[in-house]
Amino acid sequence: MDIDLWWLLLFPAFFGLGWLAARVDMRAVLKQAREVPAGFYTGLDALVDDQTDVAARSLAEVARAHPHALEVQLSLGKLYRRRGENDRAIRLHQQVLELPDLSQEQKAQIRFELSQDFNKAGLVDRAEEILVQLLTTPTMGRAAREQLLSIYQQDRDWEKAVAIARELRSDAHSFQHEVAQFFCELAQGALFQSDYDKARHYVQQAFEANRKCVRASILLGDIEVACGRHELAIAAWQAIEKQHYEYLAMVAERLFDAHEALGKPGEGIALLRGYQRTFSQLELTDLLYQKVATYEGEAKALEAVREAVHARPNLLGVYRLVDAQMDSLSPEGRMDAEVARGLIMKHAQKLTVHRCKCCNFRSRAFFWHCPACGEWESFSPNRSETH
């Protein structure tokens, strides 16, 4: 009975202590909220409304009133950089670096922001110098490597890009596709200089990084052709079928030319026909029409085009189908067909594009490296019709 009485007395006491603790915490929260400058909220509201000029002025007032508020200073510097005021961002971060009692971690963070300022201002060498110094820091080392990788790609310094990408390799991202592409860039440069041994070496390095690298196979075929070994070139290009068959359209004409150089144009046409029937999404209609018309006549060429268009209707195929039948039409029918053909080509040129699978950037030209989002091997090798 006495125990029950004690519990009855303790319950109100516990409740009172909880209420008191809540009051203390709430007072602390309210006190901190009152200490936040009004300019901070004004700047935040302006950012939400995308009024970066108002936000910059408000944050600058807060930063002047609280020079030791590191987060405010860093936010203001980022805002200056976003607005393209790189000189102001650089001066601000240099001044912040002179603040007393900064920890090593804080200094590393400020230097990283400063490197971003220099890079945005086009002072890439100064940005690289700072980032290299940050490589050994525990907090900013990986971020510094990621920025260096971006700079090396921008400067087309592929050997340094390979080294940094290998340092960034992890279970989450192996960087094998990127490294293979960097070696392909080196191989492409050596091929332009007719240094076939070096080009072949870089291609082999690309295959070691990514054995399914289609670009390496394309380059290997180009090297073999340059060396007069057409059969080896054909073998290199045909390997693409097992790597990623959608890229066959990029080497289709080279495959035919290699067969033609060997005196086997019929085998080249048969190969193109086989690809067209097996992979209807490949852009081979126009090429197949030209080669069949040259070696087998217009009637066979028209038959090949009709088969391709019926398998996969598209504007470019229909254009070629109409064009192939122009000579057989009456003068009046030819005039009507000319109008239809011109309209089809106009819309085909506007709508038929390569597309980045990552950012949906569209282009009539093909890129191994997307100019919009910077991803490698993200462009569709065959153009598609967009709306």
Contacts in CASP RR format, 6 or more apart in sequence:
PFRMAT RR
TARGET T0000
AUTHOR 0000-0000-0000
METHOD contacts of the structure
MODEL  1
MDIDLWWLLLFPAFFGLGWLAARVDMRAVLKQAREVPAGFYTGLDALVDD
QTDVAARSLAEVARAHPHALEVQLSLGKLYRRRGENDRAIRLHQQVLELP
DLSQEQKAQIRFELSQDFNKAGLVDRAEEILVQLLTTPTMGRAAREQLLS
IYQQDRDWEKAVAIARELRSDAHSFQHEVAQFFCELAQGALFQSDYDKAR
HYVQQAFEANRKCVRASILLGDIEVACGRHELAIAAWQAIEKQHYEYLAM
VAERLFDAHEALGKPGEGIALLRGYQRTFSQLELTDLLYQKVATYEGEAK
ALEAVREAVHARPNLLGVYRLVDAQMDSLSPEGRMDAEVARGLIMKHAQK
LTVHRCKCCNFRSRAFFWHCPACGEWESFSPNRSETH
37 61 0 8 1.000
37 62 0 8 1.000
37 65 0 8 1.000
37 66 0 8 1.000
39 58 0 8 1.000
39 59 0 8 1.000
39 61 0 8 1.000
39 62 0 8 1.000
40 58 0 8 1.000
40 59 0 8 1.000
40 62 0 8 1.000
40 72 0 8 1.000
42 54 0 8 1.000
42 58 0 8 1.000
43 54 0 8 1.000
43 55 0 8 1.000
43 58 0 8 1.000
43 59 0 8 1.000
44 55 0 8 1.000
46 52 0 8 1.000
46 54 0 8 1.000
46 55 0 8 1.000
46 58 0 8 1.000
47 55 0 8 1.000
47 79 0 8 1.000
52 79 0 8 1.000
52 82 0 8 1.000
52 83 0 8 1.000
53 83 0 8 1.000
55 79 0 8 1.000
56 76 0 8 1.000
56 79 0 8 1.000
56 80 0 8 1.000
56 83 0 8 1.000
56 85 0 8 1.000
59 72 0 8 1.000
59 75 0 8 1.000
59 76 0 8 1.000
59 79 0 8 1.000
60 76 0 8 1.000
62 69 0 8 1.000
62 72 0 8 1.000
62 76 0 8 1.000
63 69 0 8 1.000
63 72 0 8 1.000
63 73 0 8 1.000
63 76 0 8 1.000
63 92 0 8 1.000
66 72 0 8 1.000
67 73 0 8 1.000
67 99 0 8 1.000
68 99 0 8 1.000
70 96 0 8 1.000
70 99 0 8 1.000
70 102 0 8 1.000
70 106 0 8 1.000
70 110 0 8 1.000
73 92 0 8 1.000
73 93 0 8 1.000
73 96 0 8 1.000
74 93 0 8 1.000
74 96 0 8 1.000
74 109 0 8 1.000
74 110 0 8 1.000
74 113 0 8 1.000
76 92 0 8 1.000
77 88 0 8 1.000
77 89 0 8 1.000
77 92 0 8 1.000
77 93 0 8 1.000
77 113 0 8 1.000
77 117 0 8 1.000
78 89 0 8 1.000
78 113 0 8 1.000
80 86 0 8 1.000
80 88 0 8 1.000
80 89 0 8 1.000
80 92 0 8 1.000
81 89 0 8 1.000
81 116 0 8 1.000
81 117 0 8 1.000
81 120 0 8 1.000
84 120 0 8 1.000
86 117 0 8 1.000
86 120 0 8 1.000
86 121 0 8 1.000
87 121 0 8 1.000
89 113 0 8 1.000
89 117 0 8 1.000
89 120 0 8 1.000
90 114 0 8 1.000
90 117 0 8 1.000
90 118 0 8 1.000
90 121 0 8 1.000
93 110 0 8 1.000
93 113 0 8 1.000
93 114 0 8 1.000
93 117 0 8 1.000
94 114 0 8 1.000
96 110 0 8 1.000
97 107 0 8 1.000
97 110 0 8 1.000
97 111 0 8 1.000
97 114 0 8 1.000
102 110 0 8 1.000
104 137 0 8 1.000
105 137 0 8 1.000
105 139 0 8 1.000
108 134 0 8 1.000
108 137 0 8 1.000
108 139 0 8 1.000
108 140 0 8 1.000
109 139 0 8 1.000
109 140 0 8 1.000
111 130 0 8 1.000
111 133 0 8 1.000
111 134 0 8 1.000
111 140 0 8 1.000
112 130 0 8 1.000
112 131 0 8 1.000
112 134 0 8 1.000
112 140 0 8 1.000
112 143 0 8 1.000
112 144 0 8 1.000
112 147 0 8 1.000
114 130 0 8 1.000
115 126 0 8 1.000
115 127 0 8 1.000
115 128 0 8 1.000
115 130 0 8 1.000
115 131 0 8 1.000
115 134 0 8 1.000
115 144 0 8 1.000
115 147 0 8 1.000
116 127 0 8 1.000
116 147 0 8 1.000
118 124 0 8 1.000
118 126 0 8 1.000
118 127 0 8 1.000
118 130 0 8 1.000
119 127 0 8 1.000
119 147 0 8 1.000
119 151 0 8 1.000
124 151 0 8 1.000
124 154 0 8 1.000
124 155 0 8 1.000
127 147 0 8 1.000
127 151 0 8 1.000
128 148 0 8 1.000
128 151 0 8 1.000
131 144 0 8 1.000
131 145 0 8 1.000
131 147 0 8 1.000
131 148 0 8 1.000
131 151 0 8 1.000
132 144 0 8 1.000
132 148 0 8 1.000
134 140 0 8 1.000
134 141 0 8 1.000
134 143 0 8 1.000
134 144 0 8 1.000
135 141 0 8 1.000
135 144 0 8 1.000
135 145 0 8 1.000
135 148 0 8 1.000
137 144 0 8 1.000
142 168 0 8 1.000
145 164 0 8 1.000
145 167 0 8 1.000
145 168 0 8 1.000
146 168 0 8 1.000
148 160 0 8 1.000
148 164 0 8 1.000
149 161 0 8 1.000
149 164 0 8 1.000
149 165 0 8 1.000
149 168 0 8 1.000
152 158 0 8 1.000
152 160 0 8 1.000
152 161 0 8 1.000
152 164 0 8 1.000
153 161 0 8 1.000
153 369 0 8 1.000
153 374 0 8 1.000
156 185 0 8 1.000
158 182 0 8 1.000
158 183 0 8 1.000
158 185 0 8 1.000
158 186 0 8 1.000
159 182 0 8 1.000
159 186 0 8 1.000
161 178 0 8 1.000
161 182 0 8 1.000
162 179 0 8 1.000
162 182 0 8 1.000
162 183 0 8 1.000
165 175 0 8 1.000
165 178 0 8 1.000
165 179 0 8 1.000
165 182 0 8 1.000
166 175 0 8 1.000
166 179 0 8 1.000
168 175 0 8 1.000
169 175 0 8 1.000
176 209 0 8 1.000
176 210 0 8 1.000
177 210 0 8 1.000
177 213 0 8 1.000
177 376 0 8 1.000
177 377 0 8 1.000
178 376 0 8 1.000
179 206 0 8 1.000
179 209 0 8 1.000
179 210 0 8 1.000
180 206 0 8 1.000
180 207 0 8 1.000
180 209 0 8 1.000
180 210 0 8 1.000
180 213 0 8 1.000
180 215 0 8 1.000
180 216 0 8 1.000
181 206 0 8 1.000
181 213 0 8 1.000
181 215 0 8 1.000
181 368 0 8 1.000
181 369 0 8 1.000
181 376 0 8 1.000
181 377 0 8 1.000
183 202 0 8 1.000
183 203 0 8 1.000
183 205 0 8 1.000
183 206 0 8 1.000
183 209 0 8 1.000
183 216 0 8 1.000
184 202 0 8 1.000
184 203 0 8 1.000
184 206 0 8 1.000
184 213 0 8 1.000
184 215 0 8 1.000
184 216 0 8 1.000
184 219 0 8 1.000
184 368 0 8 1.000
186 202 0 8 1.000
186 205 0 8 1.000
187 198 0 8 1.000
187 199 0 8 1.000
187 200 0 8 1.000
187 202 0 8 1.000
187 203 0 8 1.000
187 206 0 8 1.000
187 216 0 8 1.000
187 219 0 8 1.000
187 223 0 8 1.000
188 199 0 8 1.000
188 219 0 8 1.000
189 199 0 8 1.000
190 196 0 8 1.000
190 198 0 8 1.000
190 199 0 8 1.000
190 202 0 8 1.000
191 199 0 8 1.000
191 219 0 8 1.000
191 222 0 8 1.000
191 223 0 8 1.000
191 226 0 8 1.000
194 226 0 8 1.000
196 223 0 8 1.000
196 226 0 8 1.000
196 227 0 8 1.000
199 219 0 8 1.000
199 223 0 8 1.000
200 220 0 8 1.000
200 223 0 8 1.000
203 216 0 8 1.000
203 219 0 8 1.000
203 220 0 8 1.000
203 223 0 8 1.000
206 213 0 8 1.000
206 215 0 8 1.000
206 216 0 8 1.000
206 219 0 8 1.000
207 213 0 8 1.000
207 216 0 8 1.000
210 216 0 8 1.000
212 243 0 8 1.000
212 244 0 8 1.000
213 243 0 8 1.000
214 240 0 8 1.000
214 243 0 8 1.000
214 244 0 8 1.000
214 247 0 8 1.000
214 377 0 8 1.000
215 368 0 8 1.000
215 377 0 8 1.000
217 236 0 8 1.000
217 237 0 8 1.000
217 239 0 8 1.000
217 240 0 8 1.000
217 243 0 8 1.000
218 236 0 8 1.000
218 237 0 8 1.000
218 240 0 8 1.000
218 247 0 8 1.000
218 250 0 8 1.000
218 251 0 8 1.000
220 233 0 8 1.000
220 236 0 8 1.000
221 232 0 8 1.000
221 233 0 8 1.000
221 236 0 8 1.000
221 237 0 8 1.000
221 254 0 8 1.000
222 233 0 8 1.000
222 254 0 8 1.000
224 230 0 8 1.000
224 232 0 8 1.000
224 233 0 8 1.000
224 236 0 8 1.000
225 233 0 8 1.000
225 254 0 8 1.000
225 258 0 8 1.000
230 258 0 8 1.000
230 259 0 8 1.000
230 261 0 8 1.000
230 262 0 8 1.000
231 258 0 8 1.000
231 262 0 8 1.000
233 254 0 8 1.000
233 258 0 8 1.000
234 255 0 8 1.000
234 258 0 8 1.000
234 259 0 8 1.000
237 251 0 8 1.000
237 254 0 8 1.000
237 255 0 8 1.000
237 258 0 8 1.000
238 255 0 8 1.000
240 247 0 8 1.000
240 248 0 8 1.000
240 251 0 8 1.000
241 248 0 8 1.000
244 381 0 8 1.000
245 279 0 8 1.000
245 282 0 8 1.000
246 279 0 8 1.000
246 281 0 8 1.000
246 282 0 8 1.000
246 380 0 8 1.000
246 381 0 8 1.000
246 382 0 8 1.000
247 381 0 8 1.000
248 275 0 8 1.000
248 279 0 8 1.000
248 282 0 8 1.000
249 282 0 8 1.000
249 283 0 8 1.000
249 284 0 8 1.000
249 381 0 8 1.000
249 382 0 8 1.000
250 366 0 8 1.000
250 381 0 8 1.000
252 272 0 8 1.000
252 275 0 8 1.000
252 282 0 8 1.000
252 284 0 8 1.000
252 287 0 8 1.000
253 287 0 8 1.000
255 268 0 8 1.000
255 271 0 8 1.000
255 272 0 8 1.000
256 265 0 8 1.000
256 268 0 8 1.000
256 269 0 8 1.000
256 271 0 8 1.000
256 272 0 8 1.000
256 287 0 8 1.000
256 291 0 8 1.000
259 265 0 8 1.000
259 266 0 8 1.000
259 267 0 8 1.000
259 268 0 8 1.000
259 271 0 8 1.000
260 268 0 8 1.000
265 291 0 8 1.000
265 295 0 8 1.000
266 295 0 8 1.000
268 291 0 8 1.000
269 288 0 8 1.000
269 291 0 8 1.000
269 292 0 8 1.000
269 295 0 8 1.000
269 296 0 8 1.000
272 284 0 8 1.000
272 287 0 8 1.000
272 288 0 8 1.000
272 291 0 8 1.000
273 288 0 8 1.000
273 304 0 8 1.000
275 282 0 8 1.000
275 284 0 8 1.000
276 282 0 8 1.000
276 284 0 8 1.000
276 285 0 8 1.000
276 288 0 8 1.000
276 304 0 8 1.000
276 307 0 8 1.000
276 308 0 8 1.000
276 311 0 8 1.000
277 307 0 8 1.000
277 311 0 8 1.000
280 308 0 8 1.000
280 311 0 8 1.000
280 312 0 8 1.000
281 312 0 8 1.000
281 382 0 8 1.000
282 382 0 8 1.000
283 316 0 8 1.000
283 382 0 8 1.000
283 383 0 8 1.000
284 308 0 8 1.000
285 305 0 8 1.000
285 308 0 8 1.000
285 309 0 8 1.000
285 316 0 8 1.000
285 317 0 8 1.000
285 320 0 8 1.000
286 316 0 8 1.000
286 317 0 8 1.000
286 320 0 8 1.000
288 301 0 8 1.000
288 304 0 8 1.000
288 305 0 8 1.000
288 308 0 8 1.000
289 301 0 8 1.000
289 302 0 8 1.000
289 304 0 8 1.000
289 305 0 8 1.000
289 320 0 8 1.000
289 324 0 8 1.000
290 301 0 8 1.000
292 300 0 8 1.000
292 301 0 8 1.000
292 304 0 8 1.000
293 300 0 8 1.000
293 301 0 8 1.000
298 324 0 8 1.000
298 327 0 8 1.000
301 324 0 8 1.000
302 321 0 8 1.000
302 324 0 8 1.000
302 325 0 8 1.000
305 317 0 8 1.000
305 320 0 8 1.000
305 321 0 8 1.000
305 324 0 8 1.000
306 321 0 8 1.000
308 317 0 8 1.000
309 317 0 8 1.000
309 318 0 8 1.000
309 320 0 8 1.000
309 321 0 8 1.000
314 352 0 8 1.000
314 385 0 8 1.000
315 344 0 8 1.000
315 347 0 8 1.000
315 348 0 8 1.000
315 351 0 8 1.000
315 352 0 8 1.000
315 385 0 8 1.000
316 348 0 8 1.000
316 352 0 8 1.000
318 344 0 8 1.000
319 341 0 8 1.000
319 342 0 8 1.000
319 344 0 8 1.000
319 345 0 8 1.000
319 348 0 8 1.000
322 337 0 8 1.000
322 340 0 8 1.000
322 341 0 8 1.000
322 344 0 8 1.000
323 341 0 8 1.000
325 337 0 8 1.000
326 334 0 8 1.000
326 337 0 8 1.000
326 338 0 8 1.000
326 341 0 8 1.000
329 337 0 8 1.000
348 385 0 8 1.000
349 364 0 8 1.000
351 385 0 8 1.000
351 386 0 8 1.000
351 387 0 8 1.000
352 364 0 8 1.000
352 383 0 8 1.000
352 384 0 8 1.000
352 385 0 8 1.000
352 386 0 8 1.000
353 362 0 8 1.000
353 363 0 8 1.000
353 364 0 8 1.000
353 383 0 8 1.000
353 384 0 8 1.000
353 386 0 8 1.000
354 362 0 8 1.000
354 363 0 8 1.000
354 364 0 8 1.000
354 365 0 8 1.000
354 366 0 8 1.000
354 367 0 8 1.000
354 379 0 8 1.000
354 380 0 8 1.000
354 381 0 8 1.000
354 382 0 8 1.000
354 383 0 8 1.000
354 384 0 8 1.000
355 361 0 8 1.000
355 362 0 8 1.000
355 379 0 8 1.000
355 380 0 8 1.000
355 384 0 8 1.000
355 386 0 8 1.000
356 362 0 8 1.000
356 370 0 8 1.000
356 372 0 8 1.000
356 373 0 8 1.000
356 375 0 8 1.000
356 378 0 8 1.000
356 379 0 8 1.000
356 380 0 8 1.000
357 378 0 8 1.000
357 379 0 8 1.000
357 380 0 8 1.000
358 370 0 8 1.000
358 373 0 8 1.000
358 375 0 8 1.000
358 378 0 8 1.000
359 370 0 8 1.000
359 372 0 8 1.000
359 373 0 8 1.000
359 375 0 8 1.000
359 378 0 8 1.000
361 370 0 8 1.000
361 371 0 8 1.000
361 372 0 8 1.000
361 373 0 8 1.000
362 386 0 8 1.000
363 371 0 8 1.000
363 379 0 8 1.000
364 383 0 8 1.000
366 379 0 8 1.000
366 381 0 8 1.000
367 379 0 8 1.000
368 376 0 8 1.000
368 377 0 8 1.000
368 379 0 8 1.000
369 375 0 8 1.000
369 376 0 8 1.000
370 376 0 8 1.000
370 378 0 8 1.000
370 379 0 8 1.000
END
